Amino acid sequence: MAEEFATVVRLYAEAVVDLTFSAKVSQDEYRRLVHAAEAAHRRSEEARVAFEEHISFHKCHESDPGREATRLGA
């Protein structure tokens, strides 16, 4: 679940980078990049919600000794 979330967020970031460097592309290509970035954003939000629900449902954060040690060490 965490890997899927990380992948979707990375793809969103890549789409935003593509859009950022799109100053010299055709209007059609620009529209395509905008739609790709918007779609990637929607997927990242859906993945974030699913990930948060997964953690909440399974209480993953309570059973992860590494996370607990990090929290306690802070």
C-alpha positions as YAML, in Angstrom:
chain: A
units: angstrom
residues:
- id: 1
  name: MET
  ca: [0.00, 0.00, 0.00]
- id: 2
  name: ALA
  ca: [2.77, 2.45, 0.89]
- id: 3
  name: GLU
  ca: [4.69, 1.62, -2.29]
- id: 4
  name: GLU
  ca: [1.60, 2.23, -4.42]
- id: 5
  name: PHE
  ca: [1.05, 5.59, -2.74]
- id: 6
  name: ALA
  ca: [4.70, 6.56, -3.24]
- id: 7
  name: THR
  ca: [4.56, 5.57, -6.91]
- id: 8
  name: VAL
  ca: [1.41, 7.59, -7.58]
- id: 9
  name: VAL
  ca: [2.84, 10.65, -5.85]
- id: 10
  name: ARG
  ca: [6.10, 10.32, -7.83]
- id: 11
  name: LEU
  ca: [4.12, 10.14, -11.08]
- id: 12
  name: TYR
  ca: [2.21, 13.26, -10.08]
- id: 13
  name: ALA
  ca: [5.47, 15.08, -9.37]
- id: 14
  name: GLU
  ca: [6.84, 14.02, -12.75]
- id: 15
  name: ALA
  ca: [3.69, 15.30, -14.49]
- id: 16
  name: VAL
  ca: [4.06, 18.66, -12.77]
- id: 17
  name: VAL
  ca: [7.72, 18.84, -13.81]
- id: 18
  name: ASP
  ca: [6.72, 18.08, -17.41]
- id: 19
  name: LEU
  ca: [4.13, 20.85, -17.26]
- id: 20
  name: THR
  ca: [6.62, 23.27, -15.72]
- id: 21
  name: PHE
  ca: [9.04, 22.80, -18.61]
- id: 22
  name: SER
  ca: [6.33, 23.07, -21.27]
- id: 23
  name: ALA
  ca: [6.85, 26.72, -22.23]
- id: 24
  name: LYS
  ca: [7.92, 25.88, -25.77]
- id: 25
  name: VAL
  ca: [5.38, 23.23, -26.72]
- id: 26
  name: SER
  ca: [2.33, 23.49, -28.92]
- id: 27
  name: GLN
  ca: [-1.01, 24.44, -27.44]
- id: 28
  name: ASP
  ca: [-2.28, 20.88, -27.96]
- id: 29
  name: GLU
  ca: [0.75, 19.44, -26.17]
- id: 30
  name: TYR
  ca: [0.30, 21.95, -23.36]
- id: 31
  name: ARG
  ca: [-3.34, 20.90, -22.95]
- id: 32
  name: ARG
  ca: [-2.26, 17.26, -22.88]
- id: 33
  name: LEU
  ca: [0.29, 18.02, -20.17]
- id: 34
  name: VAL
  ca: [-2.28, 19.95, -18.12]
- id: 35
  name: HIS
  ca: [-4.76, 17.07, -18.33]
- id: 36
  name: ALA
  ca: [-2.04, 14.57, -17.43]
- id: 37
  name: ALA
  ca: [-1.04, 16.63, -14.38]
- id: 38
  name: GLU
  ca: [-4.67, 17.00, -13.30]
- id: 39
  name: ALA
  ca: [-5.30, 13.27, -13.68]
- id: 40
  name: ALA
  ca: [-2.12, 12.45, -11.77]
- id: 41
  name: HIS
  ca: [-3.20, 14.83, -9.01]
- id: 42
  name: ARG
  ca: [-6.58, 13.10, -8.73]
- id: 43
  name: ARG
  ca: [-4.87, 9.69, -8.55]
- id: 44
  name: SER
  ca: [-2.46, 10.90, -5.88]
- id: 45
  name: GLU
  ca: [-5.32, 12.26, -3.78]
- id: 46
  name: GLU
  ca: [-7.24, 8.98, -4.15]
- id: 47
  name: ALA
  ca: [-4.12, 7.02, -3.20]
- id: 48
  name: ARG
  ca: [-3.50, 9.28, -0.19]
- id: 49
  name: VAL
  ca: [-7.03, 8.76, 1.09]
- id: 50
  name: ALA
  ca: [-6.80, 4.99, 0.54]
- id: 51
  name: PHE
  ca: [-3.43, 4.87, 2.31]
- id: 52
  name: GLU
  ca: [-4.71, 6.87, 5.28]
- id: 53
  name: GLU
  ca: [-7.82, 4.66, 5.48]
- id: 54
  name: HIS
  ca: [-5.63, 1.56, 5.35]
- id: 55
  name: ILE
  ca: [-3.45, 2.81, 8.19]
- id: 56
  name: SER
  ca: [-6.48, 3.78, 10.23]
- id: 57
  name: PHE
  ca: [-8.34, 0.51, 9.62]
- id: 58
  name: HIS
  ca: [-5.38, -1.78, 10.29]
- id: 59
  name: LYS
  ca: [-3.80, 0.47, 12.92]
- id: 60
  name: CYS
  ca: [-0.50, -0.03, 11.07]
- id: 61
  name: HIS
  ca: [1.07, 2.94, 12.83]
- id: 62
  name: GLU
  ca: [0.54, 1.27, 16.21]
- id: 63
  name: SER
  ca: [2.29, -1.97, 15.29]
- id: 64
  name: ASP
  ca: [5.32, -0.55, 13.47]
- id: 65
  name: PRO
  ca: [8.21, -0.69, 15.95]
- id: 66
  name: GLY
  ca: [10.37, 1.53, 13.77]
- id: 67
  name: ARG
  ca: [7.75, 4.24, 13.63]
- id: 68
  name: GLU
  ca: [7.15, 3.96, 17.38]
- id: 69
  name: ALA
  ca: [10.88, 4.20, 18.11]
- id: 70
  name: THR
  ca: [11.15, 7.24, 15.88]
- id: 71
  name: ARG
  ca: [8.20, 8.88, 17.58]
- id: 72
  name: LEU
  ca: [9.52, 8.12, 21.07]
- id: 73
  name: GLY
  ca: [13.03, 9.26, 20.20]
- id: 74
  name: ALA
  ca: [11.89, 12.67, 19.09]
...
